[in-house]
Amino acid sequence: MANHPNRGARSASSNPTPEEILAARTASGLTQTQAGELVRSTCRRWQEWEAGDYRMHPGLFELFQLKTRQAKLPKVVANG
């Protein structure tokens, strides 16, 4: 499955940096344990994201930002 279109190399800019993850958590006032639980993950995984050991999926970062009110939902306009 290595040649599957969704399995190719991702743009590095699509994943949040460890610095962005740490800044978002710090701004939220949450501990690493609380932040992990908020996105249905573990404290250890959150630590790995902040350390740069693993890349956080952009969707999880967006979910965290939405749940901590650091980002707003885009306005949806109905066609018609």
PDB file of N, CA, C and O in Angstrom, chain B, residues numbered from 101:
ATOM      1  N   MET B 101       0.808  -1.201   0.000  1.00  0.00           N
ATOM      2  CA  MET B 101       0.000   0.000   0.000  1.00  0.00           C
ATOM      3  C   MET B 101       0.846   1.259   0.000  1.00  0.00           C
ATOM      4  O   MET B 101       0.319   2.360   0.156  1.00  0.00           O
ATOM      5  N   ALA B 102       2.121   1.114  -0.169  1.00  0.00           N
ATOM      6  CA  ALA B 102       3.013   2.270  -0.124  1.00  0.00           C
ATOM      7  C   ALA B 102       2.698   3.276  -1.216  1.00  0.00           C
ATOM      8  O   ALA B 102       2.965   4.466  -1.056  1.00  0.00           O
ATOM      9  N   ASN B 103       2.131   2.813  -2.328  1.00  0.00           N
ATOM     10  CA  ASN B 103       1.853   3.729  -3.420  1.00  0.00           C
ATOM     11  C   ASN B 103       0.440   4.303  -3.369  1.00  0.00           C
ATOM     12  O   ASN B 103       0.007   4.946  -4.326  1.00  0.00           O
ATOM     13  N   HIS B 104      -0.272   4.089  -2.297  1.00  0.00           N
ATOM     14  CA  HIS B 104      -1.611   4.638  -2.136  1.00  0.00           C
ATOM     15  C   HIS B 104      -1.511   6.157  -2.049  1.00  0.00           C
ATOM     16  O   HIS B 104      -0.633   6.673  -1.356  1.00  0.00           O
ATOM     17  N   PRO B 105      -2.403   6.894  -2.745  1.00  0.00           N
ATOM     18  CA  PRO B 105      -2.283   8.356  -2.762  1.00  0.00           C
ATOM     19  C   PRO B 105      -2.350   9.007  -1.386  1.00  0.00           C
ATOM     20  O   PRO B 105      -1.765  10.071  -1.185  1.00  0.00           O
ATOM     21  N   ASN B 106      -3.041   8.399  -0.444  1.00  0.00           N
ATOM     22  CA  ASN B 106      -3.138   8.989   0.890  1.00  0.00           C
ATOM     23  C   ASN B 106      -1.974   8.599   1.793  1.00  0.00           C
ATOM     24  O   ASN B 106      -1.921   9.026   2.947  1.00  0.00           O
ATOM     25  N   ARG B 107      -1.050   7.803   1.292  1.00  0.00           N
ATOM     26  CA  ARG B 107       0.062   7.340   2.106  1.00  0.00           C
ATOM     27  C   ARG B 107       1.389   7.992   1.706  1.00  0.00           C
ATOM     28  O   ARG B 107       2.447   7.614   2.209  1.00  0.00           O
ATOM     29  N   GLY B 108       1.329   8.946   0.822  1.00  0.00           N
ATOM     30  CA  GLY B 108       2.548   9.595   0.356  1.00  0.00           C
ATOM     31  C   GLY B 108       3.127  10.534   1.397  1.00  0.00           C
ATOM     32  O   GLY B 108       2.566  10.716   2.477  1.00  0.00           O
ATOM     33  N   ALA B 109       4.253  11.121   1.053  1.00  0.00           N
ATOM     34  CA  ALA B 109       4.898  12.069   1.967  1.00  0.00           C
ATOM     35  C   ALA B 109       4.003  13.286   2.143  1.00  0.00           C
ATOM     36  O   ALA B 109       3.477  13.837   1.177  1.00  0.00           O
ATOM     37  N   ARG B 110       3.844  13.686   3.379  1.00  0.00           N
ATOM     38  CA  ARG B 110       3.018  14.853   3.667  1.00  0.00           C
ATOM     39  C   ARG B 110       3.879  16.100   3.688  1.00  0.00           C
ATOM     40  O   ARG B 110       5.083  16.057   3.940  1.00  0.00           O
ATOM     41  N   SER B 111       3.229  17.189   3.418  1.00  0.00           N
ATOM     42  CA  SER B 111       3.904  18.461   3.544  1.00  0.00           C
ATOM     43  C   SER B 111       4.198  18.701   5.018  1.00  0.00           C
ATOM     44  O   SER B 111       3.319  18.549   5.866  1.00  0.00           O
ATOM     45  N   ALA B 112       5.415  19.069   5.314  1.00  0.00           N
ATOM     46  CA  ALA B 112       5.789  19.305   6.711  1.00  0.00           C
ATOM     47  C   ALA B 112       4.970  20.435   7.323  1.00  0.00           C
ATOM     48  O   ALA B 112       4.759  20.467   8.535  1.00  0.00           O
ATOM     49  N   SER B 113       4.513  21.353   6.493  1.00  0.00           N
ATOM     50  CA  SER B 113       3.768  22.497   7.016  1.00  0.00           C
ATOM     51  C   SER B 113       2.347  22.127   7.420  1.00  0.00           C
ATOM     52  O   SER B 113       1.680  22.912   8.094  1.00  0.00           O
ATOM     53  N   SER B 114       1.865  20.943   7.021  1.00  0.00           N
ATOM     54  CA  SER B 114       0.500  20.571   7.374  1.00  0.00           C
ATOM     55  C   SER B 114       0.397  20.086   8.816  1.00  0.00           C
ATOM     56  O   SER B 114      -0.687  20.115   9.400  1.00  0.00           O
ATOM     57  N   ASN B 115       1.497  19.647   9.392  1.00  0.00           N
ATOM     58  CA  ASN B 115       1.494  19.178  10.774  1.00  0.00           C
ATOM     59  C   ASN B 115       1.948  20.313  11.686  1.00  0.00           C
ATOM     60  O   ASN B 115       2.874  21.049  11.344  1.00  0.00           O
ATOM     61  N   PRO B 116       1.305  20.460  12.844  1.00  0.00           N
ATOM     62  CA  PRO B 116       1.759  21.506  13.768  1.00  0.00           C
ATOM     63  C   PRO B 116       3.149  21.177  14.308  1.00  0.00           C
ATOM     64  O   PRO B 116       3.494  20.009  14.491  1.00  0.00           O
ATOM     65  N   THR B 117       3.927  22.201  14.556  1.00  0.00           N
ATOM     66  CA  THR B 117       5.260  22.003  15.119  1.00  0.00           C
ATOM     67  C   THR B 117       5.141  21.742  16.620  1.00  0.00           C
ATOM     68  O   THR B 117       4.129  22.082  17.232  1.00  0.00           O
ATOM     69  N   PRO B 118       6.167  21.143  17.210  1.00  0.00           N
ATOM     70  CA  PRO B 118       6.143  20.960  18.665  1.00  0.00           C
ATOM     71  C   PRO B 118       5.949  22.283  19.411  1.00  0.00           C
ATOM     72  O   PRO B 118       5.278  22.327  20.442  1.00  0.00           O
ATOM     73  N   GLU B 119       6.533  23.347  18.889  1.00  0.00           N
ATOM     74  CA  GLU B 119       6.390  24.664  19.516  1.00  0.00           C
ATOM     75  C   GLU B 119       4.943  25.151  19.463  1.00  0.00           C
ATOM     76  O   GLU B 119       4.448  25.741  20.423  1.00  0.00           O
ATOM     77  N   GLU B 120       4.271  24.903  18.347  1.00  0.00           N
ATOM     78  CA  GLU B 120       2.862  25.301  18.225  1.00  0.00           C
ATOM     79  C   GLU B 120       1.979  24.497  19.179  1.00  0.00           C
ATOM     80  O   GLU B 120       1.044  25.032  19.774  1.00  0.00           O
ATOM     81  N   ILE B 121       2.286  23.218  19.315  1.00  0.00           N
ATOM     82  CA  ILE B 121       1.509  22.352  20.210  1.00  0.00           C
ATOM     83  C   ILE B 121       1.678  22.810  21.657  1.00  0.00           C
ATOM     84  O   ILE B 121       0.701  22.928  22.397  1.00  0.00           O
ATOM     85  N   LEU B 122       2.918  23.064  22.051  1.00  0.00           N
ATOM     86  CA  LEU B 122       3.193  23.532  23.411  1.00  0.00           C
ATOM     87  C   LEU B 122       2.529  24.884  23.665  1.00  0.00           C
ATOM     88  O   LEU B 122       1.933  25.095  24.721  1.00  0.00           O
ATOM     89  N   ALA B 123       2.630  25.795  22.703  1.00  0.00           N
ATOM     90  CA  ALA B 123       2.033  27.125  22.867  1.00  0.00           C
ATOM     91  C   ALA B 123       0.517  27.038  23.004  1.00  0.00           C
ATOM     92  O   ALA B 123      -0.075  27.750  23.816  1.00  0.00           O
ATOM     93  N   ALA B 124      -0.111  26.176  22.221  1.00  0.00           N
ATOM     94  CA  ALA B 124      -1.569  26.027  22.291  1.00  0.00           C
ATOM     95  C   ALA B 124      -1.989  25.452  23.638  1.00  0.00           C
ATOM     96  O   ALA B 124      -2.970  25.901  24.232  1.00  0.00           O
ATOM     97  N   ARG B 125      -1.251  24.464  24.115  1.00  0.00           N
ATOM     98  CA  ARG B 125      -1.591  23.883  25.419  1.00  0.00           C
ATOM     99  C   ARG B 125      -1.372  24.893  26.533  1.00  0.00           C
ATOM    100  O   ARG B 125      -2.207  25.023  27.429  1.00  0.00           O
ATOM    101  N   THR B 126      -0.260  25.603  26.484  1.00  0.00           N
ATOM    102  CA  THR B 126       0.039  26.608  27.505  1.00  0.00           C
ATOM    103  C   THR B 126      -1.038  27.686  27.526  1.00  0.00           C
ATOM    104  O   THR B 126      -1.479  28.112  28.594  1.00  0.00           O
ATOM    105  N   ALA B 127      -1.458  28.125  26.344  1.00  0.00           N
ATOM    106  CA  ALA B 127      -2.506  29.145  26.256  1.00  0.00           C
ATOM    107  C   ALA B 127      -3.829  28.643  26.821  1.00  0.00           C
ATOM    108  O   ALA B 127      -4.625  29.425  27.340  1.00  0.00           O
ATOM    109  N   SER B 128      -4.060  27.346  26.719  1.00  0.00           N
ATOM    110  CA  SER B 128      -5.314  26.776  27.220  1.00  0.00           C
ATOM    111  C   SER B 128      -5.307  26.626  28.739  1.00  0.00           C
ATOM    112  O   SER B 128      -6.363  26.528  29.364  1.00  0.00           O
ATOM    113  N   GLY B 129      -4.108  26.608  29.329  1.00  0.00           N
ATOM    114  CA  GLY B 129      -4.000  26.418  30.770  1.00  0.00           C
ATOM    115  C   GLY B 129      -4.163  24.973  31.216  1.00  0.00           C
ATOM    116  O   GLY B 129      -4.356  24.705  32.402  1.00  0.00           O
ATOM    117  N   LEU B 130      -4.086  24.039  30.267  1.00  0.00           N
ATOM    118  CA  LEU B 130      -4.268  22.619  30.582  1.00  0.00           C
ATOM    119  C   LEU B 130      -2.932  21.929  30.823  1.00  0.00           C
ATOM    120  O   LEU B 130      -1.895  22.359  30.319  1.00  0.00           O
ATOM    121  N   THR B 131      -2.974  20.862  31.595  1.00  0.00           N
ATOM    122  CA  THR B 131      -1.805  20.003  31.758  1.00  0.00           C
ATOM    123  C   THR B 131      -1.701  19.103  30.530  1.00  0.00           C
ATOM    124  O   THR B 131      -2.624  19.044  29.718  1.00  0.00           O
ATOM    125  N   GLN B 132      -0.585  18.407  30.399  1.00  0.00           N
ATOM    126  CA  GLN B 132      -0.438  17.465  29.293  1.00  0.00           C
ATOM    127  C   GLN B 132      -1.466  16.346  29.394  1.00  0.00           C
ATOM    128  O   GLN B 132      -1.990  15.894  28.375  1.00  0.00           O
ATOM    129  N   THR B 133      -1.756  15.901  30.591  1.00  0.00           N
ATOM    130  CA  THR B 133      -2.769  14.857  30.786  1.00  0.00           C
ATOM    131  C   THR B 133      -4.132  15.352  30.336  1.00  0.00           C
ATOM    132  O   THR B 133      -4.839  14.650  29.613  1.00  0.00           O
ATOM    133  N   GLN B 134      -4.506  16.549  30.752  1.00  0.00           N
ATOM    134  CA  GLN B 134      -5.806  17.109  30.379  1.00  0.00           C
ATOM    135  C   GLN B 134      -5.892  17.336  28.873  1.00  0.00           C
ATOM    136  O   GLN B 134      -6.926  17.067  28.262  1.00  0.00           O
ATOM    137  N   ALA B 135      -4.815  17.828  28.278  1.00  0.00           N
ATOM    138  CA  ALA B 135      -4.803  18.074  26.837  1.00  0.00           C
ATOM    139  C   ALA B 135      -4.963  16.764  26.069  1.00  0.00           C
ATOM    140  O   ALA B 135      -5.723  16.696  25.103  1.00  0.00           O
ATOM    141  N   GLY B 136      -4.253  15.733  26.493  1.00  0.00           N
ATOM    142  CA  GLY B 136      -4.377  14.433  25.844  1.00  0.00           C
ATOM    143  C   GLY B 136      -5.786  13.888  25.931  1.00  0.00           C
ATOM    144  O   GLY B 136      -6.329  13.391  24.944  1.00  0.00           O
ATOM    145  N   GLU B 137      -6.379  13.980  27.114  1.00  0.00           N
ATOM    146  CA  GLU B 137      -7.746  13.484  27.302  1.00  0.00           C
ATOM    147  C   GLU B 137      -8.740  14.248  26.433  1.00  0.00           C
ATOM    148  O   GLU B 137      -9.719  13.677  25.953  1.00  0.00           O
ATOM    149  N   LEU B 138      -8.488  15.531  26.234  1.00  0.00           N
ATOM    150  CA  LEU B 138      -9.401  16.357  25.449  1.00  0.00           C
ATOM    151  C   LEU B 138      -9.510  15.873  24.002  1.00  0.00           C
ATOM    152  O   LEU B 138     -10.565  15.999  23.380  1.00  0.00           O
ATOM    153  N   VAL B 139      -8.419  15.321  23.470  1.00  0.00           N
ATOM    154  CA  VAL B 139      -8.434  14.808  22.095  1.00  0.00           C
ATOM    155  C   VAL B 139      -8.406  13.281  22.059  1.00  0.00           C
ATOM    156  O   VAL B 139      -8.030  12.677  21.054  1.00  0.00           O
ATOM    157  N   ARG B 140      -8.814  12.664  23.180  1.00  0.00           N
ATOM    158  CA  ARG B 140      -8.916  11.201  23.296  1.00  0.00           C
ATOM    159  C   ARG B 140      -7.574  10.518  23.079  1.00  0.00           C
ATOM    160  O   ARG B 140      -7.483   9.504  22.387  1.00  0.00           O
ATOM    161  N   SER B 141      -6.538  11.085  23.678  1.00  0.00           N
ATOM    162  CA  SER B 141      -5.207  10.511  23.592  1.00  0.00           C
ATOM    163  C   SER B 141      -4.657  10.352  25.008  1.00  0.00           C
ATOM    164  O   SER B 141      -5.387  10.502  25.988  1.00  0.00           O
ATOM    165  N   THR B 142      -3.378  10.048  25.103  1.00  0.00           N
ATOM    166  CA  THR B 142      -2.756   9.849  26.413  1.00  0.00           C
ATOM    167  C   THR B 142      -1.794  10.988  26.727  1.00  0.00           C
ATOM    168  O   THR B 142      -1.386  11.745  25.846  1.00  0.00           O
ATOM    169  N   CYS B 143      -1.450  11.087  27.987  1.00  0.00           N
ATOM    170  CA  CYS B 143      -0.451  12.064  28.414  1.00  0.00           C
ATOM    171  C   CYS B 143       0.879  11.781  27.712  1.00  0.00           C
ATOM    172  O   CYS B 143       1.544  12.702  27.238  1.00  0.00           O
ATOM    173  N   ARG B 144       1.258  10.517  27.648  1.00  0.00           N
ATOM    174  CA  ARG B 144       2.533  10.145  27.025  1.00  0.00           C
ATOM    175  C   ARG B 144       2.584  10.564  25.569  1.00  0.00           C
ATOM    176  O   ARG B 144       3.600  11.085  25.110  1.00  0.00           O
ATOM    177  N   ARG B 145       1.501  10.343  24.834  1.00  0.00           N
ATOM    178  CA  ARG B 145       1.491  10.732  23.421  1.00  0.00           C
ATOM    179  C   ARG B 145       1.581  12.249  23.299  1.00  0.00           C
ATOM    180  O   ARG B 145       2.267  12.763  22.415  1.00  0.00           O
ATOM    181  N   TRP B 146       0.889  12.967  24.185  1.00  0.00           N
ATOM    182  CA  TRP B 146       0.962  14.435  24.141  1.00  0.00           C
ATOM    183  C   TRP B 146       2.408  14.882  24.369  1.00  0.00           C
ATOM    184  O   TRP B 146       2.902  15.785  23.693  1.00  0.00           O
ATOM    185  N   GLN B 147       3.071  14.248  25.316  1.00  0.00           N
ATOM    186  CA  GLN B 147       4.477  14.567  25.579  1.00  0.00           C
ATOM    187  C   GLN B 147       5.331  14.312  24.338  1.00  0.00           C
ATOM    188  O   GLN B 147       6.231  15.094  24.033  1.00  0.00           O
ATOM    189  N   GLU B 148       5.057  13.236  23.632  1.00  0.00           N
ATOM    190  CA  GLU B 148       5.804  12.909  22.415  1.00  0.00           C
ATOM    191  C   GLU B 148       5.552  13.937  21.319  1.00  0.00           C
ATOM    192  O   GLU B 148       6.466  14.270  20.565  1.00  0.00           O
ATOM    193  N   TRP B 149       4.328  14.442  21.220  1.00  0.00           N
ATOM    194  CA  TRP B 149       4.037  15.498  20.242  1.00  0.00           C
ATOM    195  C   TRP B 149       4.800  16.771  20.584  1.00  0.00           C
ATOM    196  O   TRP B 149       5.385  17.404  19.706  1.00  0.00           O
ATOM    197  N   GLU B 150       4.793  17.143  21.862  1.00  0.00           N
ATOM    198  CA  GLU B 150       5.493  18.360  22.275  1.00  0.00           C
ATOM    199  C   GLU B 150       7.008  18.217  22.140  1.00  0.00           C
ATOM    200  O   GLU B 150       7.696  19.206  21.885  1.00  0.00           O
ATOM    201  N   ALA B 151       7.529  17.028  22.302  1.00  0.00           N
ATOM    202  CA  ALA B 151       8.972  16.786  22.187  1.00  0.00           C
ATOM    203  C   ALA B 151       9.412  16.644  20.729  1.00  0.00           C
ATOM    204  O   ALA B 151      10.607  16.681  20.435  1.00  0.00           O
ATOM    205  N   GLY B 152       8.457  16.484  19.822  1.00  0.00           N
ATOM    206  CA  GLY B 152       8.795  16.287  18.419  1.00  0.00           C
ATOM    207  C   GLY B 152       9.121  14.850  18.073  1.00  0.00           C
ATOM    208  O   GLY B 152       9.626  14.575  16.985  1.00  0.00           O
ATOM    209  N   ASP B 153       8.838  13.921  18.988  1.00  0.00           N
ATOM    210  CA  ASP B 153       9.093  12.505  18.723  1.00  0.00           C
ATOM    211  C   ASP B 153       8.098  11.931  17.718  1.00  0.00           C
ATOM    212  O   ASP B 153       8.429  11.028  16.950  1.00  0.00           O
ATOM    213  N   TYR B 154       6.891  12.458  17.729  1.00  0.00           N
ATOM    214  CA  TYR B 154       5.838  12.057  16.791  1.00  0.00           C
ATOM    215  C   TYR B 154       5.177  13.316  16.262  1.00  0.00           C
ATOM    216  O   TYR B 154       5.129  14.340  16.943  1.00  0.00           O
ATOM    217  N   ARG B 155       4.661  13.229  15.023  1.00  0.00           N
ATOM    218  CA  ARG B 155       3.936  14.365  14.457  1.00  0.00           C
ATOM    219  C   ARG B 155       2.464  14.249  14.825  1.00  0.00           C
ATOM    220  O   ARG B 155       1.865  13.178  14.717  1.00  0.00           O
ATOM    221  N   MET B 156       1.900  15.348  15.254  1.00  0.00           N
ATOM    222  CA  MET B 156       0.472  15.372  15.563  1.00  0.00           C
ATOM    223  C   MET B 156      -0.302  15.575  14.259  1.00  0.00           C
ATOM    224  O   MET B 156       0.076  16.405  13.433  1.00  0.00           O
ATOM    225  N   HIS B 157      -1.365  14.830  14.080  1.00  0.00           N
ATOM    226  CA  HIS B 157      -2.208  14.981  12.898  1.00  0.00           C
ATOM    227  C   HIS B 157      -2.843  16.370  12.932  1.00  0.00           C
ATOM    228  O   HIS B 157      -3.292  16.816  13.987  1.00  0.00           O
ATOM    229  N   PRO B 158      -2.886  17.058  11.790  1.00  0.00           N
ATOM    230  CA  PRO B 158      -3.465  18.399  11.764  1.00  0.00           C
ATOM    231  C   PRO B 158      -4.910  18.440  12.259  1.00  0.00           C
ATOM    232  O   PRO B 158      -5.335  19.426  12.862  1.00  0.00           O
ATOM    233  N   GLY B 159      -5.666  17.368  12.003  1.00  0.00           N
ATOM    234  CA  GLY B 159      -7.057  17.325  12.459  1.00  0.00           C
ATOM    235  C   GLY B 159      -7.173  17.297  13.974  1.00  0.00           C
ATOM    236  O   GLY B 159      -8.084  17.901  14.541  1.00  0.00           O
ATOM    237  N   LEU B 160      -6.256  16.601  14.630  1.00  0.00           N
ATOM    238  CA  LEU B 160      -6.261  16.573  16.096  1.00  0.00           C
ATOM    239  C   LEU B 160      -5.893  17.937  16.662  1.00  0.00           C
ATOM    240  O   LEU B 160      -6.459  18.374  17.665  1.00  0.00           O
ATOM    241  N   PHE B 161      -4.942  18.609  16.017  1.00  0.00           N
ATOM    242  CA  PHE B 161      -4.549  19.938  16.481  1.00  0.00           C
ATOM    243  C   PHE B 161      -5.714  20.914  16.316  1.00  0.00           C
ATOM    244  O   PHE B 161      -5.978  21.735  17.195  1.00  0.00           O
ATOM    245  N   GLU B 162      -6.399  20.815  15.188  1.00  0.00           N
ATOM    246  CA  GLU B 162      -7.564  21.674  14.964  1.00  0.00           C
ATOM    247  C   GLU B 162      -8.655  21.369  15.990  1.00  0.00           C
ATOM    248  O   GLU B 162      -9.283  22.290  16.514  1.00  0.00           O
ATOM    249  N   LEU B 163      -8.886  20.095  16.280  1.00  0.00           N
ATOM    250  CA  LEU B 163      -9.868  19.709  17.293  1.00  0.00           C
ATOM    251  C   LEU B 163      -9.499  20.313  18.644  1.00  0.00           C
ATOM    252  O   LEU B 163     -10.359  20.855  19.339  1.00  0.00           O
ATOM    253  N   PHE B 164      -8.226  20.222  19.017  1.00  0.00           N
ATOM    254  CA  PHE B 164      -7.777  20.795  20.286  1.00  0.00           C
ATOM    255  C   PHE B 164      -8.034  22.302  20.310  1.00  0.00           C
ATOM    256  O   PHE B 164      -8.535  22.837  21.299  1.00  0.00           O
ATOM    257  N   GLN B 165      -7.691  22.976  19.223  1.00  0.00           N
ATOM    258  CA  GLN B 165      -7.891  24.425  19.163  1.00  0.00           C
ATOM    259  C   GLN B 165      -9.371  24.790  19.247  1.00  0.00           C
ATOM    260  O   GLN B 165      -9.732  25.774  19.893  1.00  0.00           O
ATOM    261  N   LEU B 166     -10.217  24.011  18.606  1.00  0.00           N
ATOM    262  CA  LEU B 166     -11.656  24.280  18.661  1.00  0.00           C
ATOM    263  C   LEU B 166     -12.202  24.052  20.061  1.00  0.00           C
ATOM    264  O   LEU B 166     -12.974  24.863  20.572  1.00  0.00           O
ATOM    265  N   LYS B 167     -11.803  22.953  20.680  1.00  0.00           N
ATOM    266  CA  LYS B 167     -12.313  22.634  22.013  1.00  0.00           C
ATOM    267  C   LYS B 167     -11.824  23.615  23.072  1.00  0.00           C
ATOM    268  O   LYS B 167     -12.497  23.826  24.081  1.00  0.00           O
ATOM    269  N   THR B 168     -10.665  24.212  22.851  1.00  0.00           N
ATOM    270  CA  THR B 168     -10.131  25.175  23.815  1.00  0.00           C
ATOM    271  C   THR B 168     -10.419  26.615  23.378  1.00  0.00           C
ATOM    272  O   THR B 168      -9.906  27.566  23.967  1.00  0.00           O
ATOM    273  N   ARG B 169     -11.228  26.759  22.362  1.00  0.00           N
ATOM    274  CA  ARG B 169     -11.665  28.067  21.842  1.00  0.00           C
ATOM    275  C   ARG B 169     -10.510  28.942  21.368  1.00  0.00           C
ATOM    276  O   ARG B 169     -10.539  30.165  21.499  1.00  0.00           O
ATOM    277  N   GLN B 170      -9.509  28.296  20.822  1.00  0.00           N
ATOM    278  CA  GLN B 170      -8.387  29.019  20.223  1.00  0.00           C
ATOM    279  C   GLN B 170      -8.577  29.168  18.717  1.00  0.00           C
ATOM    280  O   GLN B 170      -7.807  29.857  18.047  1.00  0.00           O
ATOM    281  N   ALA B 171      -9.597  28.522  18.202  1.00  0.00           N
ATOM    282  CA  ALA B 171      -9.947  28.622  16.786  1.00  0.00           C
ATOM    283  C   ALA B 171     -11.463  28.624  16.701  1.00  0.00           C
ATOM    284  O   ALA B 171     -12.152  28.109  17.581  1.00  0.00           O
ATOM    285  N   LYS B 172     -11.960  29.204  15.643  1.00  0.00           N
ATOM    286  CA  LYS B 172     -13.409  29.254  15.452  1.00  0.00           C
ATOM    287  C   LYS B 172     -13.794  28.402  14.255  1.00  0.00           C
ATOM    288  O   LYS B 172     -13.029  28.247  13.304  1.00  0.00           O
ATOM    289  N   LEU B 173     -14.994  27.858  14.326  1.00  0.00           N
ATOM    290  CA  LEU B 173     -15.514  27.104  13.191  1.00  0.00           C
ATOM    291  C   LEU B 173     -15.732  28.048  12.023  1.00  0.00           C
ATOM    292  O   LEU B 173     -16.190  29.175  12.215  1.00  0.00           O
ATOM    293  N   PRO B 174     -15.410  27.604  10.810  1.00  0.00           N
ATOM    294  CA  PRO B 174     -15.673  28.455   9.653  1.00  0.00           C
ATOM    295  C   PRO B 174     -17.176  28.602   9.453  1.00  0.00           C
ATOM    296  O   PRO B 174     -17.945  27.677   9.712  1.00  0.00           O
ATOM    297  N   LYS B 175     -17.573  29.758   8.997  1.00  0.00           N
ATOM    298  CA  LYS B 175     -18.988  30.008   8.748  1.00  0.00           C
ATOM    299  C   LYS B 175     -19.402  29.249   7.493  1.00  0.00           C
ATOM    300  O   LYS B 175     -18.748  29.336   6.454  1.00  0.00           O
ATOM    301  N   VAL B 176     -20.492  28.509   7.607  1.00  0.00           N
ATOM    302  CA  VAL B 176     -21.003  27.734   6.480  1.00  0.00           C
ATOM    303  C   VAL B 176     -22.155  28.502   5.854  1.00  0.00           C
ATOM    304  O   VAL B 176     -23.090  28.917   6.540  1.00  0.00           O
ATOM    305  N   VAL B 177     -22.074  28.685   4.554  1.00  0.00           N
ATOM    306  CA  VAL B 177     -23.115  29.401   3.833  1.00  0.00           C
ATOM    307  C   VAL B 177     -23.860  28.399   2.963  1.00  0.00           C
ATOM    308  O   VAL B 177     -23.255  27.684   2.165  1.00  0.00           O
ATOM    309  N   ALA B 178     -25.170  28.353   3.123  1.00  0.00           N
ATOM    310  CA  ALA B 178     -25.988  27.423   2.343  1.00  0.00           C
ATOM    311  C   ALA B 178     -26.128  27.925   0.913  1.00  0.00           C
ATOM    312  O   ALA B 178     -26.286  29.121   0.667  1.00  0.00           O
ATOM    313  N   ASN B 179     -26.068  26.987  -0.021  1.00  0.00           N
ATOM    314  CA  ASN B 179     -26.295  27.334  -1.426  1.00  0.00           C
ATOM    315  C   ASN B 179     -27.785  27.315  -1.695  1.00  0.00           C
ATOM    316  O   ASN B 179     -28.464  26.320  -1.441  1.00  0.00           O
ATOM    317  N   GLY B 180     -28.276  28.404  -2.201  1.00  0.00           N
ATOM    318  CA  GLY B 180     -29.685  28.351  -2.551  1.00  0.00           C
ATOM    319  C   GLY B 180     -30.364  29.552  -2.195  1.00  0.00           C
ATOM    320  O   GLY B 180     -31.568  29.672  -2.423  1.00  0.00           O
TER     321      GLY B 180
END
